[in-house]
C-alpha cells in the first residue's frame, strides 16, 4: 500500500522535548523563498509551503524518535529496537545461562541497551543540521519518493556523522554501566572450554551500530505513521502539505 504523500507523525506529549531537538521556529526562518514547483504530483501548490511542511514534519518526527529512545528502557523495553546478544557470542551466552550465570548474561544485555539510550540525544543536533541543509530538490524527492524516502534522506546525509557522534558517548557509557565487565565475566568462564573459541568483539562498534539501527527504525515508523494515519497531521501546515 503505497502513498506518495507522507512524512512523520505528530509531536509527542508536551514536556518531553529535549534541549537539543531542532527548534521549529529557527528551522522555519531558514525556509528559502522559491517559486512554486510546476508539475508536482504531491504536496501543496506552493514550493515554499512544501519546504516548510517537510521541515516541520521532519523536526517533529525526529523529536519523537529521539525522545522515545533516550528515555529509560527506550531500547531495552522495545522488542523492535532492543539490542540483543551479538551473534558471534550467542553460543557462549547460552552455555553461560545453562551453567548458572544467567545474571551476568542479563546484565551484559541490559548494559548495552543503557549505553545506547545514553547516546541517542546527540542525534537531535545532527538531524537538525540535516533538516536545515535541505535543498528544494531534497524536498521534492521526499514528497514524490517511496515509502522510506525521508528515512533514506537521513541515512544518506547523517549516518556517518551520527556514528562519529554516538561512538564516544557509547564508549564512555559502556564503561560506566559495566558492559565490559559483564562481557569479560561471561566470556572468562569459557576461555578454557574445549571447542569454545574466544570471539573477538568490538563492543563500542557493535553497540553504536545497533543504536543507529534503532534510531533509523523509529524514524521509519514515524514516516509510515504519517502515510497511513491522517490524524497524525496535527498542524494546519502539515494538513496543507500532506492532506487532511
C-alpha positions as CSV (number, residue, x, y, z in Angstrom):
1,X,0.0,0.0,0.0
2,X,1.9,3.0,-1.3
3,X,1.1,6.6,-1.0
4,X,3.1,9.4,-2.3
5,X,2.3,11.9,0.3
6,X,3.9,11.3,3.7
7,X,6.3,12.1,6.4
8,X,6.4,11.8,10.2
9,X,3.9,11.5,13.0
10,X,2.6,14.1,15.5
11,X,4.7,15.6,18.1
12,X,5.0,13.7,21.4
13,X,3.3,15.0,24.5
14,X,4.5,18.3,25.8
15,X,7.3,18.4,28.3
16,X,9.3,15.6,26.7
17,X,11.2,17.8,24.2
18,X,15.0,17.7,24.7
19,X,17.0,20.9,24.6
20,X,19.0,19.7,21.6
21,X,16.0,18.9,19.5
22,X,15.7,21.1,16.4
23,X,14.0,24.4,17.1
24,X,11.0,24.7,14.8
25,X,10.9,28.4,14.8
26,X,14.6,28.6,13.7
27,X,14.0,26.0,11.1
28,X,11.1,27.9,9.7
29,X,13.2,31.0,9.4
30,X,15.6,29.1,7.2
31,X,13.0,28.3,4.6
32,X,14.2,29.7,1.3
33,X,11.9,31.8,-0.9
34,X,11.5,29.9,-4.1
35,X,8.9,29.9,-6.9
36,X,6.1,27.3,-6.8
37,X,7.1,24.0,-8.3
38,X,5.4,23.1,-11.6
39,X,4.1,19.6,-12.4
40,X,4.3,18.5,-8.8
41,X,2.4,15.3,-8.0
42,X,2.4,15.7,-4.3
43,X,2.4,18.4,-1.7
44,X,0.8,21.8,-1.9
45,X,0.8,24.1,-5.0
46,X,3.5,26.2,-3.4
47,X,7.1,25.2,-3.1
48,X,7.8,27.4,-0.1
49,X,4.8,25.8,1.8
50,X,6.1,22.3,0.8
51,X,9.6,23.1,2.2
52,X,8.2,24.5,5.4
53,X,5.9,21.5,5.8
54,X,8.6,19.0,5.2
55,X,10.9,20.7,7.7
56,X,8.2,20.9,10.3
57,X,7.3,17.2,9.8
58,X,10.9,16.1,10.0
59,X,11.6,18.1,13.1
60,X,8.5,16.7,14.8
61,X,9.3,13.2,13.8
62,X,12.9,13.2,14.8
63,X,12.0,14.8,18.1
64,X,9.6,12.0,18.8
65,X,12.1,9.3,17.9
66,X,14.8,10.8,20.0
67,X,12.6,11.3,23.0
68,X,11.3,7.7,22.8
69,X,14.7,6.1,22.5
70,X,16.6,8.2,25.0
71,X,14.3,7.5,28.0
72,X,15.0,4.6,30.4
73,X,14.1,1.4,28.6
74,X,13.8,3.2,25.3
75,X,15.8,0.4,23.7
76,X,15.6,-2.3,26.4
77,X,11.8,-2.2,26.7
78,X,11.0,-2.2,23.0
79,X,11.5,-5.6,21.2
80,X,11.7,-3.9,17.9
81,X,14.9,-2.0,18.8
82,X,16.3,-3.9,21.8
83,X,20.0,-4.6,21.4
84,X,20.5,-8.4,21.7
85,X,23.4,-10.6,22.3
86,X,25.9,-10.4,19.4
87,X,25.5,-13.4,17.2
88,X,29.1,-14.4,17.3
89,X,29.0,-15.0,21.1
90,X,25.4,-16.3,21.4
91,X,26.7,-19.8,22.0
92,X,28.8,-18.7,24.8
93,X,25.8,-16.8,26.3
94,X,23.7,-19.9,26.1
95,X,26.3,-22.0,27.8
96,X,26.7,-19.4,30.5
97,X,23.0,-19.4,31.2
98,X,22.9,-23.2,31.4
99,X,25.8,-23.1,33.9
100,X,24.0,-20.7,36.2
101,X,25.4,-17.4,35.1
102,X,22.1,-16.0,33.8
103,X,22.6,-12.8,35.9
104,X,25.8,-12.0,34.1
105,X,24.3,-12.5,30.7
106,X,21.3,-10.4,31.5
107,X,23.5,-7.6,32.9
108,X,25.5,-7.6,29.7
109,X,22.4,-7.2,27.5
110,X,20.9,-4.5,29.8
111,X,24.1,-2.5,29.9
112,X,24.4,-2.4,26.1
113,X,20.9,-1.0,25.9
114,X,21.6,1.6,28.6
115,X,24.7,2.7,26.6
116,X,22.5,3.2,23.5
117,X,19.9,5.1,25.4
118,X,22.5,7.5,26.7
119,X,23.9,8.2,23.2
120,X,20.6,9.0,21.4
121,X,20.2,12.6,22.5
122,X,23.2,13.7,20.4
123,X,21.3,12.7,17.3
124,X,19.0,15.7,17.7
125,X,21.7,18.2,16.7
126,X,22.7,16.2,13.7
127,X,19.2,15.7,12.5
128,X,18.6,19.4,12.9
129,X,21.7,20.2,10.7
130,X,20.4,17.8,8.1
131,X,16.9,19.5,8.1
132,X,18.4,23.0,7.9
133,X,20.6,21.9,5.0
134,X,17.8,20.5,2.8
135,X,17.5,21.7,-0.7
136,X,14.4,22.2,-2.9
137,X,15.4,19.0,-4.7
138,X,15.6,17.1,-1.4
139,X,12.0,18.2,-0.6
140,X,10.7,17.2,-4.0
141,X,12.4,13.8,-3.7
142,X,10.8,13.2,-0.3
143,X,7.4,14.3,-1.5
144,X,7.4,12.1,-4.5
145,X,9.7,9.3,-3.3
146,X,9.0,5.8,-2.0
147,X,7.8,4.6,1.4
148,X,11.1,5.4,3.2
149,X,12.3,8.4,1.2
150,X,12.6,10.6,4.3
151,X,14.4,7.9,6.3
152,X,16.8,7.3,3.4
153,X,17.5,11.1,3.2
154,X,18.7,11.0,6.9
155,X,20.8,7.9,6.3
156,X,22.4,9.4,3.3
157,X,23.2,12.8,4.9
158,X,23.7,11.8,8.5
159,X,24.7,8.2,9.2
160,X,28.4,8.8,9.2
161,X,28.0,11.9,11.4
162,X,25.7,10.0,13.8
163,X,28.2,7.2,14.1
164,X,31.1,9.6,14.9
165,X,28.9,11.4,17.5
166,X,27.4,8.2,19.1
167,X,30.6,6.2,19.5
168,X,32.4,8.3,22.1
169,X,29.2,8.5,24.2
170,X,28.7,4.8,23.8
171,X,32.3,4.1,24.7
172,X,32.1,6.2,27.9
173,X,28.7,4.7,28.9
174,X,29.9,1.1,28.2
175,X,32.5,1.6,30.9
176,X,30.1,3.4,33.3
177,X,27.3,0.8,33.2
178,X,29.7,-2.2,33.4
179,X,29.2,-3.6,29.9
180,X,32.8,-4.5,29.5
181,X,33.0,-6.0,33.0
182,X,29.8,-8.1,32.3
183,X,31.2,-9.2,29.0
184,X,34.5,-10.3,30.4
185,X,32.9,-12.1,33.3
186,X,30.7,-14.0,30.9
187,X,33.4,-14.8,28.4
188,X,36.0,-15.6,31.1
189,X,34.0,-18.7,32.2
190,X,34.6,-20.4,28.9
191,X,38.0,-19.4,27.7
192,X,39.4,-22.8,28.6
193,X,36.4,-24.8,27.4
194,X,37.3,-27.2,24.6
195,X,35.9,-26.3,21.2
196,X,34.7,-23.0,22.6
197,X,36.9,-20.5,20.8
198,X,37.2,-17.0,22.1
199,X,35.4,-14.5,19.8
200,X,36.8,-11.0,19.2
201,X,34.1,-8.3,19.7
202,X,34.4,-4.6,19.4
203,X,31.7,-3.7,21.9
204,X,31.8,0.1,21.2
205,X,31.3,-0.5,17.5
206,X,28.6,-3.1,18.0
207,X,26.5,-1.0,20.4
208,X,26.9,2.1,18.3
209,X,25.8,0.4,15.1
210,X,22.8,-1.2,16.8
211,X,21.9,2.1,18.4
212,X,21.8,3.7,15.0
213,X,19.7,0.8,13.6
214,X,17.2,1.6,16.3
215,X,17.2,5.3,15.5
216,X,16.5,4.8,11.8
217,X,13.9,2.2,12.6
218,X,12.0,4.6,14.8
219,X,12.3,7.4,12.2
220,X,10.9,5.0,9.6
221,X,8.0,4.1,11.9
222,X,7.1,7.8,12.2
223,X,7.3,8.1,8.4
224,X,4.9,5.2,8.0
225,X,2.5,6.6,10.6
226,X,2.0,9.9,8.7
227,X,1.4,8.0,5.5
228,X,-1.4,5.9,6.9
229,X,-2.9,8.0,9.7
230,X,-4.3,11.4,8.8
231,X,-4.8,12.1,12.5
232,X,-1.0,12.3,12.8
233,X,-1.1,15.6,10.8
234,X,-1.7,17.8,13.7
235,X,-0.9,21.3,12.4
236,X,-2.5,23.4,9.6
237,X,0.8,23.4,7.7
238,X,1.1,19.6,7.8
239,X,-2.5,19.3,6.6
240,X,-1.9,21.7,3.8
241,X,1.1,19.8,2.5
242,X,0.2,16.2,3.3
243,X,-3.6,16.3,3.2
244,X,-6.2,16.2,5.9
